[in-house]
Amino acid sequence: MEKLGGTFTLGDRTVHRMGYGAMQLAGPGVFGPPRNRDEALAVLRETIELGIDHIDTSDYYGPHSVNRLIREALEPYPAGLVLVTKLGARRSEDGDWLPWSAPDELEQGIRDNMEHLGIEAVEVANLRLMFGHVGPAEGDIRPLLEGLIACKEKGILKHIGISNATPAQVAEARAMTEIACVQNAYNLAHRGDDAMIDELAEADIPYVPFFPLGGFSPLQSATLDRVAAGLGATPMQVALAWLLQRSPNILLIPGTSSRAHLRENVAAAELELPADAVAELDSIGG
């Protein structure tokens, strides 16, 4: 497998398929400052040293603290680095997640990202839909997307993505504007977006899965553990390698607050899964 899983397009940029998700740099519950500030800064700097050029963040991680860490660790930013953020939510004083997606709120969210990251425009912003309690749920996305399209017209946003979206919402979004990526929950055990991934691959649109080990049953976890042991790898490495081999348009954003775990995640891009291992892993989602 190519270094960092090869490359794919994201907006008008080309990035390595193995990226980094910054969410875990915040405190417990993605709220407050990092547990270990020096380690958080070191993790961010090592992502660049390892060749990662796609970092997923949000100004509501902390809130604000993760973006400020990214700026402190990496400014001036490398020319090839793509910072992707999320909009559509805010944090209450006690850490609750609240919708924040009126047009003026989305614009303020972009400007907050610009301020805390120290950038002149946001490269990619994923509209995080919050119609459901946790997962995707149908709801009217048109006024939300219109707000982001207006931000593009103002020049403060370059590309629009969508997150936590149903297939119908993705189709509507693509009919309204160019969509740079789709970010949804997807892994070996939860493969409801299989058809969507294939459709997006045909259109050269990246699909960015989160929760690569989320929601596994004990039996499914046991199968993954067994395959990983046979390959001399960790379950997380095997789950990430499976995602990379699942479709060429999948971009990964595994998160960690540890340099050791960061190196383990990056090493997953070098792991070639043999056909028998893939067949056994595919059965987890069957």
LOTI-203140 format. One record per residue (C-alpha): residue number from 1; chain; x, y, z. Coordinates in nm, 3 decimals. Layout:
residues N
<atom n="NUM" chain="A" c1="X" c2="Y" c3="Z"/>
...
***
This chain:
residues 286
<atom n="1" chain="A" c1="0.000" c2="0.000" c3="0.000"/>
<atom n="2" chain="A" c1="0.122" c2="0.350" c3="-0.079"/>
<atom n="3" chain="A" c1="0.253" c2="0.579" c3="0.192"/>
<atom n="4" chain="A" c1="-0.029" c2="0.696" c3="0.421"/>
<atom n="5" chain="A" c1="-0.277" c2="0.499" c3="0.212"/>
<atom n="6" chain="A" c1="-0.217" c2="0.689" c3="-0.111"/>
<atom n="7" chain="A" c1="-0.395" c2="1.011" c3="-0.199"/>
<atom n="8" chain="A" c1="-0.738" c2="1.142" c3="-0.296"/>
<atom n="9" chain="A" c1="-0.890" c2="1.480" c3="-0.375"/>
<atom n="10" chain="A" c1="-1.051" c2="1.694" c3="-0.106"/>
<atom n="11" chain="A" c1="-1.205" c2="2.009" c3="-0.249"/>
<atom n="12" chain="A" c1="-0.943" c2="2.133" c3="-0.494"/>
<atom n="13" chain="A" c1="-0.653" c2="1.982" c3="-0.297"/>
<atom n="14" chain="A" c1="-0.487" c2="1.641" c3="-0.299"/>
<atom n="15" chain="A" c1="-0.433" c2="1.487" c3="0.044"/>
<atom n="16" chain="A" c1="-0.304" c2="1.161" c3="0.186"/>
<atom n="17" chain="A" c1="-0.587" c2="0.927" c3="0.277"/>
<atom n="18" chain="A" c1="-0.459" c2="0.884" c3="0.632"/>
<atom n="19" chain="A" c1="-0.543" c2="1.205" c3="0.814"/>
<atom n="20" chain="A" c1="-0.579" c2="1.301" c3="1.178"/>
<atom n="21" chain="A" c1="-0.882" c2="1.388" c3="1.391"/>
<atom n="22" chain="A" c1="-0.813" c2="1.646" c3="1.662"/>
<atom n="23" chain="A" c1="-1.123" c2="1.589" c3="1.877"/>
<atom n="24" chain="A" c1="-0.944" c2="1.384" c3="2.144"/>
<atom n="25" chain="A" c1="-0.704" c2="1.667" c3="2.218"/>
<atom n="26" chain="A" c1="-0.975" c2="1.837" c3="2.424"/>
<atom n="27" chain="A" c1="-1.053" c2="1.742" c3="2.783"/>
<atom n="28" chain="A" c1="-1.302" c2="1.475" c3="2.895"/>
<atom n="29" chain="A" c1="-1.622" c2="1.484" c3="2.693"/>
<atom n="30" chain="A" c1="-1.446" c2="1.697" c3="2.431"/>
<atom n="31" chain="A" c1="-1.477" c2="1.982" c3="2.679"/>
<atom n="32" chain="A" c1="-1.213" c2="2.195" c3="2.842"/>
<atom n="33" chain="A" c1="-0.836" c2="2.204" c3="2.791"/>
<atom n="34" chain="A" c1="-0.627" c2="1.895" c3="2.711"/>
<atom n="35" chain="A" c1="-0.523" c2="1.655" c3="2.986"/>
<atom n="36" chain="A" c1="-0.160" c2="1.698" c3="2.881"/>
<atom n="37" chain="A" c1="-0.098" c2="2.019" c3="2.693"/>
<atom n="38" chain="A" c1="0.265" c2="1.946" c3="2.604"/>
<atom n="39" chain="A" c1="0.174" c2="1.602" c3="2.465"/>
<atom n="40" chain="A" c1="-0.112" c2="1.752" c3="2.265"/>
<atom n="41" chain="A" c1="0.124" c2="2.000" c3="2.100"/>
<atom n="42" chain="A" c1="0.376" c2="1.721" c3="2.036"/>
<atom n="43" chain="A" c1="0.109" c2="1.503" c3="1.874"/>
<atom n="44" chain="A" c1="0.012" c2="1.781" c3="1.636"/>
<atom n="45" chain="A" c1="0.372" c2="1.848" c3="1.537"/>
<atom n="46" chain="A" c1="0.436" c2="1.478" c3="1.479"/>
<atom n="47" chain="A" c1="0.136" c2="1.451" c3="1.247"/>
<atom n="48" chain="A" c1="0.318" c2="1.686" c3="1.011"/>
<atom n="49" chain="A" c1="0.649" c2="1.502" c3="1.055"/>
<atom n="50" chain="A" c1="0.475" c2="1.178" c3="0.958"/>
<atom n="51" chain="A" c1="0.342" c2="1.334" c3="0.638"/>
<atom n="52" chain="A" c1="-0.021" c2="1.383" c3="0.739"/>
<atom n="53" chain="A" c1="-0.170" c2="1.676" c3="0.548"/>
<atom n="54" chain="A" c1="-0.540" c2="1.659" c3="0.645"/>
<atom n="55" chain="A" c1="-0.649" c2="1.753" c3="0.999"/>
<atom n="56" chain="A" c1="-1.013" c2="1.740" c3="1.109"/>
<atom n="57" chain="A" c1="-1.110" c2="1.983" c3="1.382"/>
<atom n="58" chain="A" c1="-1.389" c2="2.207" c3="1.505"/>
<atom n="59" chain="A" c1="-1.411" c2="2.525" c3="1.706"/>
<atom n="60" chain="A" c1="-1.662" c2="2.354" c3="1.936"/>
<atom n="61" chain="A" c1="-1.394" c2="2.108" c3="2.049"/>
<atom n="62" chain="A" c1="-1.309" c2="2.253" c3="2.386"/>
<atom n="63" chain="A" c1="-1.468" c2="2.485" c3="2.277"/>
<atom n="64" chain="A" c1="-1.193" c2="2.687" c3="2.104"/>
<atom n="65" chain="A" c1="-0.904" c2="2.518" c3="2.284"/>
<atom n="66" chain="A" c1="-0.827" c2="2.258" c3="2.016"/>
<atom n="67" chain="A" c1="-0.813" c2="2.514" c3="1.736"/>
<atom n="68" chain="A" c1="-0.587" c2="2.732" c3="1.948"/>
<atom n="69" chain="A" c1="-0.359" c2="2.432" c3="2.008"/>
<atom n="70" chain="A" c1="-0.343" c2="2.363" c3="1.634"/>
<atom n="71" chain="A" c1="-0.244" c2="2.723" c3="1.569"/>
<atom n="72" chain="A" c1="0.020" c2="2.723" c3="1.842"/>
<atom n="73" chain="A" c1="0.169" c2="2.393" c3="1.729"/>
<atom n="74" chain="A" c1="0.165" c2="2.437" c3="1.352"/>
<atom n="75" chain="A" c1="0.162" c2="2.806" c3="1.257"/>
<atom n="76" chain="A" c1="0.298" c2="2.898" c3="1.008"/>
<atom n="77" chain="A" c1="0.107" c2="2.617" c3="0.844"/>
<atom n="78" chain="A" c1="0.276" c2="2.393" c3="0.586"/>
<atom n="79" chain="A" c1="0.168" c2="2.482" c3="0.233"/>
<atom n="80" chain="A" c1="0.001" c2="2.145" c3="0.170"/>
<atom n="81" chain="A" c1="-0.194" c2="2.122" c3="0.497"/>
<atom n="82" chain="A" c1="-0.576" c2="2.113" c3="0.473"/>
<atom n="83" chain="A" c1="-0.767" c2="2.206" c3="0.788"/>
<atom n="84" chain="A" c1="-1.125" c2="2.080" c3="0.785"/>
<atom n="85" chain="A" c1="-1.373" c2="2.204" c3="1.045"/>
<atom n="86" chain="A" c1="-1.733" c2="2.135" c3="1.142"/>
<atom n="87" chain="A" c1="-2.021" c2="2.377" c3="1.191"/>
<atom n="88" chain="A" c1="-2.376" c2="2.349" c3="1.316"/>
<atom n="89" chain="A" c1="-2.330" c2="2.316" c3="1.692"/>
<atom n="90" chain="A" c1="-2.208" c2="2.505" c3="1.996"/>
<atom n="91" chain="A" c1="-2.132" c2="2.413" c3="2.356"/>
<atom n="92" chain="A" c1="-2.322" c2="2.526" c3="2.662"/>
<atom n="93" chain="A" c1="-2.139" c2="2.639" c3="2.974"/>
<atom n="94" chain="A" c1="-2.166" c2="2.286" c3="3.116"/>
<atom n="95" chain="A" c1="-2.058" c2="2.115" c3="2.794"/>
<atom n="96" chain="A" c1="-2.389" c2="2.019" c3="2.634"/>
<atom n="97" chain="A" c1="-2.404" c2="2.005" c3="2.253"/>
<atom n="98" chain="A" c1="-2.658" c2="2.251" c3="2.115"/>
<atom n="99" chain="A" c1="-2.767" c2="2.321" c3="1.756"/>
<atom n="100" chain="A" c1="-2.622" c2="2.641" c3="1.612"/>
<atom n="101" chain="A" c1="-2.708" c2="2.649" c3="1.246"/>
<atom n="102" chain="A" c1="-2.903" c2="2.963" c3="1.159"/>
<atom n="103" chain="A" c1="-2.732" c2="3.152" c3="0.873"/>
<atom n="104" chain="A" c1="-2.583" c2="3.414" c3="1.105"/>
<atom n="105" chain="A" c1="-2.469" c2="3.141" c3="1.347"/>
<atom n="106" chain="A" c1="-2.296" c2="2.945" c3="1.070"/>
<atom n="107" chain="A" c1="-2.116" c2="3.258" c3="0.955"/>
<atom n="108" chain="A" c1="-2.009" c2="3.335" c3="1.310"/>
<atom n="109" chain="A" c1="-1.886" c2="2.976" c3="1.341"/>
<atom n="110" chain="A" c1="-1.669" c2="3.021" c3="1.033"/>
<atom n="111" chain="A" c1="-1.531" c2="3.348" c3="1.163"/>
<atom n="112" chain="A" c1="-1.457" c2="3.188" c3="1.502"/>
<atom n="113" chain="A" c1="-1.260" c2="2.914" c3="1.326"/>
<atom n="114" chain="A" c1="-1.073" c2="3.175" c3="1.125"/>
<atom n="115" chain="A" c1="-0.983" c2="3.369" c3="1.439"/>
<atom n="116" chain="A" c1="-0.874" c2="3.074" c3="1.653"/>
<atom n="117" chain="A" c1="-0.687" c2="2.895" c3="1.373"/>
<atom n="118" chain="A" c1="-0.534" c2="3.217" c3="1.241"/>
<atom n="119" chain="A" c1="-0.650" c2="3.169" c3="0.882"/>
<atom n="120" chain="A" c1="-0.802" c2="3.405" c3="0.627"/>
<atom n="121" chain="A" c1="-1.066" c2="3.159" c3="0.505"/>
<atom n="122" chain="A" c1="-1.187" c2="2.811" c3="0.598"/>
<atom n="123" chain="A" c1="-1.076" c2="2.550" c3="0.344"/>
<atom n="124" chain="A" c1="-1.353" c2="2.295" c3="0.411"/>
<atom n="125" chain="A" c1="-1.642" c2="2.314" c3="0.658"/>
<atom n="126" chain="A" c1="-1.867" c2="2.014" c3="0.722"/>
<atom n="127" chain="A" c1="-2.224" c2="2.102" c3="0.809"/>
<atom n="128" chain="A" c1="-2.297" c2="1.878" c3="1.108"/>
<atom n="129" chain="A" c1="-2.667" c2="1.792" c3="1.098"/>
<atom n="130" chain="A" c1="-2.835" c2="1.754" c3="1.436"/>
<atom n="131" chain="A" c1="-3.191" c2="1.650" c3="1.351"/>
<atom n="132" chain="A" c1="-3.152" c2="1.316" c3="1.529"/>
<atom n="133" chain="A" c1="-3.058" c2="1.252" c3="1.890"/>
<atom n="134" chain="A" c1="-2.734" c2="1.085" c3="1.781"/>
<atom n="135" chain="A" c1="-2.734" c2="0.949" c3="1.429"/>
<atom n="136" chain="A" c1="-2.868" c2="1.085" c3="1.099"/>
<atom n="137" chain="A" c1="-3.235" c2="1.180" c3="1.076"/>
<atom n="138" chain="A" c1="-3.439" c2="1.344" c3="0.804"/>
<atom n="139" chain="A" c1="-3.487" c2="1.720" c3="0.824"/>
<atom n="140" chain="A" c1="-3.485" c2="2.028" c3="0.604"/>
<atom n="141" chain="A" c1="-3.124" c2="2.108" c3="0.513"/>
<atom n="142" chain="A" c1="-3.197" c2="2.376" c3="0.255"/>
<atom n="143" chain="A" c1="-3.183" c2="2.685" c3="0.483"/>
<atom n="144" chain="A" c1="-2.867" c2="2.553" c3="0.647"/>
<atom n="145" chain="A" c1="-2.687" c2="2.492" c3="0.319"/>
<atom n="146" chain="A" c1="-2.804" c2="2.827" c3="0.185"/>
<atom n="147" chain="A" c1="-2.627" c2="2.987" c3="0.481"/>
<atom n="148" chain="A" c1="-2.300" c2="2.813" c3="0.394"/>
<atom n="149" chain="A" c1="-2.337" c2="2.893" c3="0.025"/>
<atom n="150" chain="A" c1="-2.366" c2="3.259" c3="0.124"/>
<atom n="151" chain="A" c1="-2.041" c2="3.225" c3="0.320"/>
<atom n="152" chain="A" c1="-1.872" c2="3.085" c3="0.009"/>
<atom n="153" chain="A" c1="-1.993" c2="3.386" c3="-0.185"/>
<atom n="154" chain="A" c1="-1.837" c2="3.613" c3="0.079"/>
<atom n="155" chain="A" c1="-1.502" c2="3.437" c3="0.033"/>
<atom n="156" chain="A" c1="-1.467" c2="3.314" c3="0.393"/>
<atom n="157" chain="A" c1="-1.540" c2="2.951" c3="0.303"/>
<atom n="158" chain="A" c1="-1.392" c2="2.761" c3="0.010"/>
<atom n="159" chain="A" c1="-1.564" c2="2.421" c3="0.019"/>
<atom n="160" chain="A" c1="-1.875" c2="2.271" c3="0.181"/>
<atom n="161" chain="A" c1="-1.906" c2="1.922" c3="0.327"/>
<atom n="162" chain="A" c1="-2.189" c2="1.751" c3="0.511"/>
<atom n="163" chain="A" c1="-2.185" c2="1.530" c3="0.820"/>
<atom n="164" chain="A" c1="-2.430" c2="1.298" c3="0.997"/>
<atom n="165" chain="A" c1="-2.646" c2="1.298" c3="0.685"/>
<atom n="166" chain="A" c1="-2.898" c2="1.057" c3="0.536"/>
<atom n="167" chain="A" c1="-2.871" c2="0.948" c3="0.171"/>
<atom n="168" chain="A" c1="-3.161" c2="1.178" c3="0.082"/>
<atom n="169" chain="A" c1="-2.988" c2="1.475" c3="0.246"/>
<atom n="170" chain="A" c1="-2.663" c2="1.400" c3="0.066"/>
<atom n="171" chain="A" c1="-2.851" c2="1.387" c3="-0.264"/>
<atom n="172" chain="A" c1="-3.025" c2="1.718" c3="-0.190"/>
<atom n="173" chain="A" c1="-2.700" c2="1.880" c3="-0.087"/>
<atom n="174" chain="A" c1="-2.529" c2="1.768" c3="-0.408"/>
<atom n="175" chain="A" c1="-2.819" c2="1.913" c3="-0.607"/>
<atom n="176" chain="A" c1="-2.777" c2="2.250" c3="-0.434"/>
<atom n="177" chain="A" c1="-2.399" c2="2.294" c3="-0.445"/>
<atom n="178" chain="A" c1="-2.069" c2="2.116" c3="-0.495"/>
<atom n="179" chain="A" c1="-2.005" c2="1.890" c3="-0.194"/>
<atom n="180" chain="A" c1="-1.640" c2="1.840" c3="-0.098"/>
<atom n="181" chain="A" c1="-1.690" c2="1.541" c3="0.135"/>
<atom n="182" chain="A" c1="-1.939" c2="1.343" c3="0.342"/>
<atom n="183" chain="A" c1="-1.851" c2="1.257" c3="0.702"/>
<atom n="184" chain="A" c1="-2.066" c2="0.988" c3="0.864"/>
<atom n="185" chain="A" c1="-2.036" c2="0.705" c3="1.114"/>
<atom n="186" chain="A" c1="-1.922" c2="0.389" c3="0.935"/>
<atom n="187" chain="A" c1="-1.710" c2="0.089" c3="1.024"/>
<atom n="188" chain="A" c1="-1.682" c2="-0.289" c3="0.989"/>
<atom n="189" chain="A" c1="-1.986" c2="-0.350" c3="1.206"/>
<atom n="190" chain="A" c1="-2.208" c2="-0.063" c3="1.088"/>
<atom n="191" chain="A" c1="-2.217" c2="-0.046" c3="0.711"/>
<atom n="192" chain="A" c1="-2.543" c2="0.130" c3="0.635"/>
<atom n="193" chain="A" c1="-2.364" c2="0.373" c3="0.404"/>
<atom n="194" chain="A" c1="-2.222" c2="0.106" c3="0.170"/>
<atom n="195" chain="A" c1="-2.429" c2="0.220" c3="-0.128"/>
<atom n="196" chain="A" c1="-2.355" c2="0.585" c3="-0.055"/>
<atom n="197" chain="A" c1="-1.981" c2="0.523" c3="-0.045"/>
<atom n="198" chain="A" c1="-1.990" c2="0.354" c3="-0.385"/>
<atom n="199" chain="A" c1="-2.201" c2="0.634" c3="-0.533"/>
<atom n="200" chain="A" c1="-1.968" c2="0.901" c3="-0.398"/>
<atom n="201" chain="A" c1="-1.664" c2="0.710" c3="-0.528"/>
<atom n="202" chain="A" c1="-1.809" c2="0.725" c3="-0.879"/>
<atom n="203" chain="A" c1="-1.838" c2="1.103" c3="-0.838"/>
<atom n="204" chain="A" c1="-1.485" c2="1.138" c3="-0.690"/>
<atom n="205" chain="A" c1="-1.626" c2="1.270" c3="-0.361"/>
<atom n="206" chain="A" c1="-1.444" c2="1.167" c3="-0.042"/>
<atom n="207" chain="A" c1="-1.624" c2="0.976" c3="0.230"/>
<atom n="208" chain="A" c1="-1.481" c2="1.031" c3="0.580"/>
<atom n="209" chain="A" c1="-1.591" c2="0.768" c3="0.836"/>
<atom n="210" chain="A" c1="-1.580" c2="0.829" c3="1.207"/>
<atom n="211" chain="A" c1="-1.606" c2="0.584" c3="1.499"/>
<atom n="212" chain="A" c1="-1.392" c2="0.312" c3="1.331"/>
<atom n="213" chain="A" c1="-1.443" c2="0.088" c3="1.637"/>
<atom n="214" chain="A" c1="-1.779" c2="0.223" c3="1.754"/>
<atom n="215" chain="A" c1="-2.078" c2="0.008" c3="1.841"/>
<atom n="216" chain="A" c1="-1.922" c2="-0.337" c3="1.802"/>
<atom n="217" chain="A" c1="-2.090" c2="-0.629" c3="1.980"/>
<atom n="218" chain="A" c1="-1.869" c2="-0.859" c3="2.191"/>
<atom n="219" chain="A" c1="-1.888" c2="-1.126" c3="1.919"/>
<atom n="220" chain="A" c1="-1.789" c2="-0.879" c3="1.648"/>
<atom n="221" chain="A" c1="-1.504" c2="-0.748" c3="1.861"/>
<atom n="222" chain="A" c1="-1.383" c2="-1.104" c3="1.921"/>
<atom n="223" chain="A" c1="-1.369" c2="-1.167" c3="1.547"/>
<atom n="224" chain="A" c1="-1.173" c2="-0.847" c3="1.491"/>
<atom n="225" chain="A" c1="-0.937" c2="-0.936" c3="1.777"/>
<atom n="226" chain="A" c1="-0.875" c2="-1.281" c3="1.628"/>
<atom n="227" chain="A" c1="-0.796" c2="-1.146" c3="1.281"/>
<atom n="228" chain="A" c1="-0.570" c2="-0.877" c3="1.427"/>
<atom n="229" chain="A" c1="-0.377" c2="-1.131" c3="1.635"/>
<atom n="230" chain="A" c1="-0.322" c2="-1.346" c3="1.328"/>
<atom n="231" chain="A" c1="-0.176" c2="-1.047" c3="1.143"/>
<atom n="232" chain="A" c1="0.038" c2="-0.925" c3="1.432"/>
<atom n="233" chain="A" c1="-0.152" c2="-0.596" c3="1.441"/>
<atom n="234" chain="A" c1="-0.388" c2="-0.416" c3="1.678"/>
<atom n="235" chain="A" c1="-0.767" c2="-0.427" c3="1.627"/>
<atom n="236" chain="A" c1="-0.765" c2="-0.053" c3="1.550"/>
<atom n="237" chain="A" c1="-0.496" c2="-0.098" c3="1.285"/>
<atom n="238" chain="A" c1="-0.694" c2="-0.376" c3="1.117"/>
<atom n="239" chain="A" c1="-1.017" c2="-0.174" c3="1.128"/>
<atom n="240" chain="A" c1="-0.840" c2="0.124" c3="0.969"/>
<atom n="241" chain="A" c1="-0.669" c2="-0.092" c3="0.706"/>
<atom n="242" chain="A" c1="-1.005" c2="-0.247" c3="0.617"/>
<atom n="243" chain="A" c1="-1.153" c2="0.099" c3="0.566"/>
<atom n="244" chain="A" c1="-0.865" c2="0.200" c3="0.338"/>
<atom n="245" chain="A" c1="-0.915" c2="-0.114" c3="0.130"/>
<atom n="246" chain="A" c1="-1.294" c2="-0.075" c3="0.128"/>
<atom n="247" chain="A" c1="-1.297" c2="0.209" c3="-0.126"/>
<atom n="248" chain="A" c1="-1.039" c2="0.449" c3="-0.273"/>
<atom n="249" chain="A" c1="-1.246" c2="0.756" c3="-0.181"/>
<atom n="250" chain="A" c1="-1.236" c2="0.685" c3="0.195"/>
<atom n="251" chain="A" c1="-1.027" c2="0.933" c3="0.395"/>
<atom n="252" chain="A" c1="-0.944" c2="0.844" c3="0.755"/>
<atom n="253" chain="A" c1="-0.928" c2="1.078" c3="1.055"/>
<atom n="254" chain="A" c1="-0.840" c2="0.858" c3="1.354"/>
<atom n="255" chain="A" c1="-0.792" c2="1.067" c3="1.664"/>
<atom n="256" chain="A" c1="-0.560" c2="1.030" c3="1.959"/>
<atom n="257" chain="A" c1="-0.391" c2="1.240" c3="2.225"/>
<atom n="258" chain="A" c1="-0.086" c2="1.011" c3="2.233"/>
<atom n="259" chain="A" c1="0.216" c2="1.008" c3="2.002"/>
<atom n="260" chain="A" c1="0.249" c2="0.631" c3="2.046"/>
<atom n="261" chain="A" c1="-0.109" c2="0.575" c3="1.932"/>
<atom n="262" chain="A" c1="-0.061" c2="0.823" c3="1.648"/>
<atom n="263" chain="A" c1="0.229" c2="0.612" c3="1.517"/>
<atom n="264" chain="A" c1="0.021" c2="0.295" c3="1.549"/>
<atom n="265" chain="A" c1="-0.263" c2="0.452" c3="1.351"/>
<atom n="266" chain="A" c1="-0.032" c2="0.573" c3="1.076"/>
<atom n="267" chain="A" c1="0.127" c2="0.228" c3="1.052"/>
<atom n="268" chain="A" c1="-0.218" c2="0.088" c3="0.965"/>
<atom n="269" chain="A" c1="-0.181" c2="0.246" c3="0.621"/>
<atom n="270" chain="A" c1="0.105" c2="0.005" c3="0.551"/>
<atom n="271" chain="A" c1="-0.098" c2="-0.303" c3="0.651"/>
<atom n="272" chain="A" c1="-0.208" c2="-0.518" c3="0.357"/>
<atom n="273" chain="A" c1="-0.503" c2="-0.738" c3="0.448"/>
<atom n="274" chain="A" c1="-0.498" c2="-1.077" c3="0.272"/>
<atom n="275" chain="A" c1="-0.815" c2="-1.199" c3="0.103"/>
<atom n="276" chain="A" c1="-0.902" c2="-1.450" c3="0.376"/>
<atom n="277" chain="A" c1="-0.873" c2="-1.180" c3="0.642"/>
<atom n="278" chain="A" c1="-1.094" c2="-0.944" c3="0.440"/>
<atom n="279" chain="A" c1="-1.356" c2="-1.218" c3="0.400"/>
<atom n="280" chain="A" c1="-1.361" c2="-1.283" c3="0.773"/>
<atom n="281" chain="A" c1="-1.379" c2="-0.912" c3="0.849"/>
<atom n="282" chain="A" c1="-1.660" c2="-0.861" c3="0.595"/>
<atom n="283" chain="A" c1="-1.865" c2="-1.117" c3="0.786"/>
<atom n="284" chain="A" c1="-1.870" c2="-0.885" c3="1.088"/>
<atom n="285" chain="A" c1="-2.101" c2="-0.648" c3="0.904"/>
<atom n="286" chain="A" c1="-2.307" c2="-0.926" c3="0.750"/>
***
